Amino acid sequence: MSLKLKRKRTKFHISAPKLKLKDNEGTDETTIPLLEAINTSVNTSTALTPPPVAPIPDEFMNKTPFVGLTDDTSEGSKVEDTLNGGSVKMKKKDKRKQRHEKWMKKINACYKARELAKATLKRRKTPVVGDLRPLLSALPDVDLDTNAARGSTTAPKNKKGKKNKKQNTAYQEREVFQQVLSHPKYKADPLGTISLHIQNAAALQRL
């Protein structure tokens, strides 16, 4: 036969305070726990009553919730997109296709720019004689300009005859200068003779 020792129970919290309430006559006081006092205060006539709940209109009661939603999600949910000022319903599959097309356009543009840069670098490395594409693209009317230049060209002048003519002119001017120096009027008054010659030349130009 086993014997059990009874131990006193240890309290780890403070007990709730008790309130003292008077009777209606105000003579006797009774001590009750706090929880019972709260319940009695709520049940009294002085407790506040909750406000009445407004009735729900019939138009909302007749409507069923989640209208338009179906369990078929294989084709994707319809999303409203605003295009050109109006709402257009587009499926998720179509939106995915549209995003894919935009992505492919960006990739193609980058690929073309890269190929053009490679071709330009390759043309720079090649000599000008071997690749005339940049010149032809910059000058599309080269042939027309060349033909016009060929038609407008004239025969070159004889440089030898022009040189002989200059020599003859210089020889004649030298002869005239010698005659002026040997003239008696120039020997008598050089400045007067030169001024008279200038006046006569100006009068001839006016005529």
Buried (B, 14 or more C-beta within 10 A) or exposed (E): EEEEEEEEEEEEEEEEEEBEBEEEEEEEEEEEEEEEBEEEEEEEEEEEEEEEEEEEEEEEEEEEEEEEEEEEEEEBEEEEEEEEEEEEEBEEEBEEEEEEEEEEEEEEEEEEEEEEEEEEEEBEEEEEEEBEEEEEEEEEEEEEEEEEEEEEEEEEEEEEEEEEEEEEEEEEEEEEEEEBEEEEEBEEEEEEBEEEEEEEEEEEEEE
